[in-house]
Amino acid sequence: MKKFMIFVGALTLSGTMFAQKPASDDAHYSLEGLANLNTTDGMSWTAPSLRLRYFVNDNFAARLQFGFGGDGSSATGLPSKETHNYAATVATDPNGTAVINRSSMDVKLGGEYHLKGTDRMSPYFTANIGFGSGSQKQTWTDVYYSDPLDPTSSLGYAKGFSVTASGGYKSLGFGLGAGFDYYVADNIYLGLELSLTKSRVKNDDTVTDVTTPAGTFNSTSLGSTMSYTNIGAAHGSIRIGWRF
């Protein structure tokens, strides 16, 4: 993050004195990257996003945003894949492994109303609707709970045991916000945006299949639905973009 801020500062200082925001007749599109800030669970940075905008005129712009890393309702920061190894109790046996695979994405559609601003700054108000989904699958091979009767106990090597568990979620959200573009060079801008959001997350059922030396069984944990209203806990983003 420190290197990113140094880069932003250097880009700002290197901007020409004559840089100004382009008119929609000259540049209808902009493409930008966003570093997203989440304050729902305390301040944390989540996965970056990409945003494409189309300027209908100097005041109105439509936008499409695509991102990875969750629905934004909670601090994510989880890797897309984890592999944990557990040493076998007999040297000639293969080690046990627990593999976790995760995937998530979100899409947001919205619009912006740009105020007059100045020659280099373009403040705006925005509204958007967002959709997201994600999944997780765990595969344990020769790994099980240290106490087979207690699923809260730690994991450890267990020859002949295997587990697969999978689940996912879907989300729907709405947001209202404000931000600005500041042109530091011809067609290059930096920006900041803050949004108040409301989202609903539906967790799918989790299906678990277990194989043990004594036999196999499966179970299903019913999903749940949660809602988040972030009034006073804004989602923000630092942006750098190119208008063309």
N, C-alpha and C positions, 0 to 999 in steps of 0.2 A: 504494500500500500504506500509506503514511503517513496519508493521509486516512481510509482504512478503519479503522486502529487508533485514530485520534482519535475517530471515530464510535463505535467499540466502547467506548472509555473513557467517552465522554459518556453513552452509553446505560446503562452500568453505574452511574455516579454518579447518574443520574436515576431509578434503580429505587426503588420505594417500600420502606420498612422492613418492610412487611407482605407483600411478594411471597413466594409459596411455590409449590412444584410442585403441579399439580392432580392429583386422583385420576383413575383411568381411568374411573370412573363419570361424571365431569364432562366429560372431554375424551379421546376415544379417538384422535384424529388429531393429527399434527404435520407441518408443512411447513417445510423449512429450505433455506437455501443454504449451499454449502460452497466455501471457497477452499482448493484442494488443494496440498499440499506433497509434492514428489518428491525423495528423496535418493539415487536410484540412480546418477545421474551428477553428484553434488554437489547442493547445495541449489538448488531452482528451483521456481517456482510454475507450475502448469499450469491449464488451463481450469476454470472453476467448474462445480459440479454441483448438481442439485436432488435432495432426498430426501423421500419421503413415508413416515411411520411409522403403524402402527395398533397401539395398546396393547390387547392382549387382556385384561390385568389390570395391576395396579401393578408386576408384576415382568417380564412378557414383552411384547415388541413385535416385530412383523414390519415389514420395511422394503423399499422399492423405491427404487433410486437410478438417475438418468439423467444422463448427461453427454456433453459434446463434447470433442474435443481429444486423442484417442489412448487407448491401452490402459494408459498409466501406466508402461510398462516403460522409457521413456526420456524425457528432457526434450523436450517438444514445442515449444510456443511458435511454431509455424509458421503463417503466415496461410492462410486458406481459399482465397485467390486471389492470384496474382502476375502482373503484366504487365510485361515488359521490352521496351523499344524500341531498335532498332539503326538508325542513320542510313544511308540509301541512299547508294551511291557516286555515283549520278547524281541530280541534284536533282529531275528530273521523275518518278522512280520512287517508289513508296510505300516507307515505312520497313519494316524487318523487325520482327516481333514474336515473342516467346516467352511463351506463357501457361501458367501452372501452376494447376490446380484441385485442391483437396484437400477431402476430407470424412471425418469419423470420428465414431463414437459408441460409447458403452458403456452397458450395463445391468447392475446388480448387485441380486441378491436375497439377503436375509439376515434374521437375527434378533438380538435383544438380550435380555440378562438383566440387569435393573436391581436393584442392591442397595438396602438401606434408605436409606442416605445421611442427609441432613438435610432440614429443611423446605424449603430452597432448592436443594440440590444433589442430583442423582441420578446416581451413578456406575454404569457398566454394562460388561459384557463382550459382545463381538459376534463373529459369524462370518458370512461371506458367500461367494457364488459369483458370478463376473462373466463376461459375454460382451461382446466388442467386435468392431468391424469398421471398415475404412477403405479409401479408394481415392485414387488420384492419377492425373491425366492431364495430359500435357504436349503442347502444340501449338506447333510452330515454323513460322513462315511467312517465307520468304526469310531464314532464319537457319540457319547450320550451323557446324561447328567451323572455327576459323581455319586449321587443317591438316586437310583432309578425311580423311586417313589416320590421324589421331591423335585418338581420342575423348577424350583427356585434355586436349587443347588448349582454349583459351578459345573462347567462342561469338562470332560476329560476323555482319555482314550478308553474305548469299550469295544473290543473285538466282537464282530457279529451284529452290531447295532447300526442301523441307518435310519435317517429321517429326511423327509422332504416336506417343506411347508411353503405355501405361496399365498399371496394376497395382494391387494392394491387399493387404490382410491380414485375418486373423481371429484372435481371441484368446480364451483361456479362462483364468480365474484363480480363486484361492481366497485368502481372507484371514481372519486372526484378529486381534482388536484389543481395545482398551479405551478408554473415554472417559468424559465426564461432561456433563450438562446443568446449567447454573447459571441459575436464574430471577432475572432482574433486574427484572422487573415481572410483573404478572398475566399468565400464559400466554405471556410472552416470555422466551426463554432464549438464552444464549450457550453455546458448547461447544467442546471440543477432543477430537480422537480420533487415536490412533496405531494403525497396523496393520502386521503382518508378513504379507507376501504371497508367493505363488508363482504364476507365470503362464507360459503357453505361447503363443507367437505364430507363426502360420504365414503366411509371405509367399507370395502367389500368383505365378504366372509373369508376367513382364513382356513384353508384346508391343509391338514397335516396327515401324512402317512408315515407310520413307524414300523420298522422291521426289527425284531429281536430274536435271539436264539430260541425263544419259546413260541414264536409265531408273529403274525402281523395284525395291525389294527389301524383304523383311521378315525379322525375326529374333525369336526367343523366348529369353529368359533364364529358366532354371528357378528357381523359388522356393526358399525355405529355411525351416527351422523352428528357433526359438530358445526357450530356457527361461530364466526369471529367478527366482531365489530370493532374496528380500530379508529375510534374517535379520541383524539389526544395521543394516539400512538401511530404516528404517520409512517408510511412506507416512502422511502426517498430513493433517489438515484442521482449519481454524478454521470454526466454524459459528455461524449465527444463525437462530433459528427461532421459529415461532408454533405453539402447541398449542391445539387447538380441539375 
